[in-house]
Amino acid sequence: MPPRTPKTTAAPWVPEDGGLTALQLASRECRGCDLWRNATQTVFGEGPAHPDVMFVGEQPGDKEDLAGHPFVGPAGRVLDEALAAVGIDRRRAYVTNAVKHFKWERGSGQRRIHAKPNQLEIQACRPWLEAELRVLRPKALVCLGSTAAQALLGRTFRVTVHRGEWVDSPLAPNVLATVHPSSILRAPDEAARAEAMEAFIRDLRPVAALLASAETRSAAPGS
């Protein structure tokens, strides 16, 4: 078993070689920060070994923590709806999070309330993200929300300023940031949610166009 120190990085648990399955299996034992103590399980990324696009959110929520799969709760349904609207096949996308364990606080009764991961926890988990990118090498990388964007693009990056724009980054050939789908669920009323959803879909259209163009080129004779 990898050493338990230092406690502020997942690096000792990240295998240096092997593919996606090796990463997923190794992540189950990660003790790189203390979030594993209150989480049900590690929720690692899922999707094809050679995805068209990789989506990175903040962290698994309550539903994901219990199921052990990313983006299967309410935010995942919003993402699925948006992907369908722009014509991106979820089966060809890889979905993951900047932090692989659910951080929560106790609400009223037995309800578990999402708590934002701090910078130490985000940095501790970064080796997993780097390993995912190294193994998957997606055509496009989409950061969902400020936590994912700042984890990958720097702490000064502002989604509110650059949402829906292509960003120069060594992480992938094409990188873009937009809001997290959970922000749409927090809109105050139905009209606001519809407007937020339209904006989210608009942000994803360049990604869909890029993937469609790449598919057309690959299907062309002589390609």
Summary of the structure (lengths in Angstrom):
residues: 223
radius of gyration: 17.3
end to end distance: 46.4
largest distance: 62.8
contacts: 707
relative contact order: 0.15
helix: 45%
strand: 13%
